[in-house]
Amino acid sequence: MAAKWEKKEANKGELTFEIAPDKIKEGLDKAFQRTKKNLAVPGFRKGRVPRQIFDQMYGEEALYQDALNIVLPDAYEEAIKETSIEPVDQPQVDVESMDKGKAWVLKAVVTVKPDVKLGDYKGLSVTKQNTRVYQKDIDAELEKQRQQQAELVLKEDQPAANGDTVVIDFDGYVDGKQFDGGKADNYSLELGSNSFIPGFEDQLVGHKAGDDVDVKVTFPKDYQAKDLQDKEATFKVTIHEVKEKQLPELDDEFAKDVDEDVDSLDELKAKTKDRLKEEKTHAAHDAIEDEAISEAVDNAEIGDVPAAMIKDDVDRQVEQYLANMQQQGIQPKMYFQLTGTTEEDLRKQFSDGAEKRVKTNLVLEAVVEAEKIEPTEDQVKAEVKDLAGQYGMEESAVRSALSDDMLKHDIAIKSAVDLIADSAKQDKKKDADND
């Protein structure tokens, strides 16, 4: 099949290709078999009219459109391979000629990936990462664990302070009228947590169990309930209980309660240090990777990114995000209700970084090509095994869901990421080092 690609704009061009007579015949035969099933011709049972009679009555041309629909997808794919272009959107196909007995000629306006000219991507300078674990890091982690192990103890006839938990009834009024969602009984609220409207928690500090308090606040201008935005409200509050946190002593018994595999506080500290070291090392690797790849993208010359690629990226991000929610048992409808958002809000959220993500992928694909990265069968098998374990699937199911080309593409991209990150040099200082 003859195919010709002619670039017209930055990311668009015309793909001219032919469909050979033998392929056309196959398409016409299939189109006739489909058509005759519902064809009633006098003298013949329904679906039994011979091809010759059909051609005499209606003409072979009556099958052309159906035949074209049948043979076009394969012909277009062949033309893409022949011209080595990479379309990123559905083509606009027009018929140039469909002469009987000759090859059909078609012309498609095709949007393709932008050109990428790589700049420096190996041996890039990145910020030096500090993976040292300081005593203050260990102390902060142990204090967090103490807070998690804290017990709430009733404060008898003592005023509430920030950090205390109060058990309250409240009833809210705007313009003297109750409003939806403004009432609750026996509600536990930690003062200073900033989980209520600004100013609400502050007005309960200093009050005791048994007190009735009128709390006056103003709803924020961006409050989720639009009918309450910027409105003044009064909450009639009754305090039933005041509880304070009682923190455990930082000793061997505390260590055993936190981690059953240790016998002393010293062991817990050593284990905490090792864990924090591992976390800092992983965080450092991620930071180096992100900075190096971002630099490689900035160093590259990339043509204008087609809108179709931006849309495809946002579609994937939204689909993946909602799929992750569903894995946690939260259906999309429930998620939007809980967050007070819409799918359009989610799409806007992912639209912000879409162009950078697309450019990053284009650069990584260019690195794969430049470095001639070819994943091996052993790497494909290892990837299948890893994915199967990650998602709790059989390896055969992973193989069915993902083609070898898809798997090899992902492996190659990961290899390109590793190549850029592993060759980076940590010789930049942080603008502000707090360590």
NUBA-829900 format. One record per residue (C-alpha): residue in one letter; x, y negated, z. Coordinates in steps of 0.5 Angstrom, whole numbers, padded with zeros to 4 digits, always signed. Layout:
// NUBA-829900
aXYZ...
// end
This chain:
// NUBA-829900
m+0000+0000+0000a+0003-0007-0002a+0002-0012+0004k+0005-0019+0004w+0006-0024+0010e+0006-0031+0009k+0007-0036+0015k+0003-0042+0015e+0003-0045+0021a+0007-0044+0028n+0003-0038+0030k-0001-0037+0024g+0000-0034+0017e-0004-0030+0011l-0003-0023+0011t-0005-0020+0004f-0006-0013+0003e-0009-0008-0001i-0013-0001+0000a-0012+0004-0005p-0017+0007-0010d-0016+0014-0006k-0018+0011+0000i-0023+0007-0003k-0026+0014-0005e-0026+0017+0002g-0029+0011+0005l-0035+0011-0001d-0036+0018+0001k-0037+0017+0008a-0041+0011+0007f-0046+0015+0003q-0046+0021+0008r-0048+0016+0013t-0053+0012+0008k-0057+0018+0005k-0059+0021+0012n-0064+0015+0012l-0066+0015+0005a-0072+0017+0002v-0072+0018-0006p-0079+0021-0009g-0077+0028-0011f-0072+0029-0006r-0073+0031+0001k-0070+0026+0006g-0063+0026+0006r-0062+0030+0000v-0061+0025-0005p-0055+0027-0010r-0049+0022-0010q-0050+0021-0018i-0058+0020-0017f-0056+0015-0012d-0051+0011-0016q-0056+0011-0022m-0061+0008-0018y-0057+0003-0013g-0051+0003-0016e-0044+0005-0013e-0043-0003-0010a-0049-0002-0005l-0044+0002-0001y-0038-0003-0002q-0039-0006+0005d-0040+0000+0009a-0034+0003+0006l-0030-0003+0007n-0032-0003+0015i-0030+0004+0015v-0023+0004+0011l-0021-0003+0014p-0018-0002+0021d-0013+0003+0018a-0011-0001+0012y-0010-0007+0017e-0006-0003+0022e-0002+0000+0016a-0001-0008+0013i+0001-0010+0020k+0007-0004+0021e+0009-0006+0014t+0010-0013+0015s+0013-0012+0022i+0008-0018+0025e+0005-0018+0032p-0002-0020+0032v-0005-0023+0038d-0012-0024+0036q-0017-0021+0032p-0016-0023+0025q-0021-0027+0020v-0021-0023+0014d-0024-0025+0007v-0024-0021+0001e-0020-0023-0005s-0023-0017-0010m-0027-0011-0010d-0027-0009-0017k-0029-0002-0019g-0024+0003-0020k-0018-0002-0018a-0015-0003-0011w-0019-0008-0006v-0015-0014-0005l-0016-0017+0002k-0013-0023+0006a-0013-0024+0013v-0011-0030+0017v-0007-0028+0023t-0005-0031+0030v+0002-0028+0032k+0006-0028+0038p+0011-0035+0038d+0018-0034+0036v+0023-0033+0042k+0030-0036+0041l+0034-0033+0048g+0038-0038+0052d+0043-0035+0057y+0040-0030+0061k+0046-0026+0064g+0050-0029+0070l+0045-0034+0072s+0047-0038+0078v+0041-0037+0083t+0041-0040+0090k+0045-0036+0096q+0040-0032+0100n+0041-0031+0107t+0039-0024+0110r+0042-0025+0117v+0037-0023+0123y+0038-0028+0128q+0036-0027+0136k+0030-0032+0135d+0027-0028+0129i+0027-0022+0134d+0025-0026+0140a+0019-0029+0135e+0017-0022+0133l+0017-0019+0140e+0013-0025+0142k+0008-0024+0136q+0007-0017+0139r+0006-0019+0146q+0000-0024+0143q-0003-0018+0140q-0002-0014+0146a-0005-0019+0150e-0012-0018+0155l-0017-0023+0156v-0019-0024+0163l-0024-0028+0166k-0023-0035+0169e-0027-0036+0175d-0029-0043+0176q-0024-0046+0172p-0024-0051+0166a-0023-0048+0159a-0016-0050+0156n-0013-0049+0149g-0012-0042+0147d-0017-0039+0152t-0023-0036+0149v-0030-0038+0151v-0037-0034+0150i-0042-0039+0148d-0049-0040+0145f-0050-0046+0140d-0055-0049+0136g-0054-0055+0131y-0058-0061+0129v-0057-0065+0123d-0062-0072+0123g-0066-0068+0129k-0067-0062+0125q-0064-0055+0126f-0060-0052+0120d-0059-0046+0117g-0053-0042+0120g-0052-0047+0125k-0055-0042+0131a-0051-0036+0134d-0052-0033+0141n-0046-0030+0145y-0041-0032+0140s-0033-0031+0142l-0029-0037+0140e-0022-0038+0141l-0020-0046+0143g-0015-0048+0138s-0016-0043+0133n-0019-0049+0128s-0024-0044+0126f-0030-0049+0127i-0031-0055+0124p-0026-0060+0126g-0027-0063+0133f-0032-0058+0135e-0027-0054+0139d-0023-0060+0142q-0030-0062+0146l-0030-0055+0149v-0023-0056+0153g-0024-0058+0160h-0031-0055+0161k-0033-0049+0165a-0037-0043+0165g-0045-0045+0166d-0044-0052+0163d-0048-0055+0157v-0045-0059+0152d-0047-0063+0147v-0042-0063+0141k-0042-0068+0136v-0038-0067+0129t-0038-0069+0122f-0038-0064+0117p-0032-0065+0112k-0033-0068+0105d-0031-0061+0102y-0036-0057+0106q-0038-0051+0103a-0045-0052+0104k-0047-0058+0100d-0053-0061+0103l-0048-0061+0110q-0042-0065+0107d-0040-0071+0110k-0047-0071+0115e-0046-0072+0122a-0049-0066+0127t-0050-0065+0134f-0049-0058+0137k-0052-0056+0144v-0047-0051+0147t-0048-0047+0153i-0042-0044+0156h-0043-0037+0159e-0035-0035+0160v-0028-0037+0160k-0023-0032+0158e-0015-0033+0158k-0010-0029+0155q-0006-0025+0160l+0001-0023+0156p+0004-0017+0158e+0011-0017+0161l+0017-0016+0156d+0020-0010+0159d+0021-0002+0158e+0013-0001+0159f+0011-0006+0154a+0016-0003+0149k+0013+0004+0149d+0006+0001+0149v+0008-0002+0142d+0012+0003+0139e+0011+0011+0142d+0018+0013+0139v+0022+0008+0143d+0024+0009+0151s+0026+0002+0152l+0026-0005+0151d+0033-0005+0148e+0031+0000+0143l+0025-0004+0141k+0029-0010+0140a+0034-0006+0136k+0029-0003+0131t+0026-0009+0130k+0032-0012+0128d+0033-0007+0123r+0026-0008+0120l+0027-0015+0120k+0034-0014+0116e+0030-0010+0111e+0024-0015+0110k+0029-0020+0109t+0033-0016+0104h+0027-0015+0100a+0025-0022+0100a+0032-0024+0098h+0032-0019+0092d+0025-0022+0090a+0027-0029+0091i+0033-0028+0087e+0029-0024+0081d+0024-0030+0081e+0029-0035+0080a+0033-0032+0075i+0028-0030+0071s+0025-0037+0071e+0032-0040+0069a+0032-0035+0063v+0025-0037+0061d+0027-0045+0062n+0033-0043+0058a+0030-0040+0052e+0026-0044+0046i+0019-0041+0045g+0014-0043+0040d+0007-0046+0042v+0003-0040+0046p-0003-0039+0042a-0010-0040+0046a-0011-0032+0045m-0005-0030+0049i-0007-0035+0055k-0014-0032+0055d-0012-0025+0055d-0007-0026+0061v-0013-0029+0065d-0017-0024+0063r-0012-0019+0065q-0011-0022+0072v-0018-0023+0074e-0020-0016+0072q-0014-0013+0076y-0016-0018+0082l-0023-0015+0082a-0021-0008+0081n-0016-0009+0087m-0022-0012+0091q-0026-0006+0089q-0021-0001+0092q-0022-0004+0098g-0030-0003+0098i-0031-0010+0096q-0036-0010+0089p-0035-0017+0085k-0042-0019+0087m-0040-0018+0094y-0033-0022+0093f-0036-0028+0090q-0042-0028+0095l-0037-0028+0101t-0032-0033+0098g-0038-0038+0096t-0034-0038+0089t-0036-0036+0082e-0032-0032+0077e-0031-0038+0073d-0027-0041+0079l-0023-0035+0079r-0021-0036+0072k-0019-0043+0074q-0015-0040+0079f-0011-0036+0075s-0011-0041+0069d-0006-0045+0072g+0000-0040+0072a-0002-0037+0065e+0002-0040+0060k+0009-0039+0065r+0007-0032+0065v+0006-0031+0058k+0012-0034+0057t+0016-0030+0062n+0013-0024+0058l+0015-0026+0052v+0022-0027+0054l+0023-0021+0057e+0021-0017+0051a+0026-0021+0047v+0031-0019+0052v+0029-0012+0051e+0030-0012+0044a+0037-0016+0044e+0039-0011+0049k+0036-0005+0045i+0033-0002+0051e+0030+0005+0050p+0027+0008+0056t+0029+0016+0056e+0024+0021+0057d+0026+0023+0064q+0025+0015+0066v+0018+0016+0063k+0017+0022+0067a+0019+0019+0073e+0014+0013+0072v+0008+0018+0071k+0010+0021+0078d+0011+0014+0081l+0004+0012+0078a+0001+0018+0080g+0003+0018+0087q+0002+0010+0088y-0006+0011+0086g-0007+0018+0088m-0008+0021+0081e-0006+0027+0078e+0000+0026+0073s-0004+0029+0067a-0009+0024+0069v-0004+0018+0068r-0002+0021+0062s-0009+0021+0059a-0010+0014+0061l-0003+0011+0059s+0000+0012+0052d+0008+0014+0052d+0008+0007+0048m+0005+0003+0054l+0009+0007+0059k+0016+0006+0055h+0014-0002+0055d+0013-0003+0062i+0019+0001+0064a+0023-0003+0059i+0020-0010+0062k+0023-0007+0069s+0030-0006+0066a+0030-0013+0063v+0028-0016+0070d+0033-0012+0073l+0039-0013+0068i+0037-0021+0069a+0037-0021+0077d+0043-0016+0078s+0047-0020+0074a+0045-0027+0077k+0051-0030+0082q+0049-0033+0088d+0053-0039+0088k+0048-0045+0089k+0046-0048+0096k+0039-0049+0099d+0037-0056+0099a+0035-0055+0106d+0038-0049+0110n+0034-0048+0117d+0038-0042+0119
// end
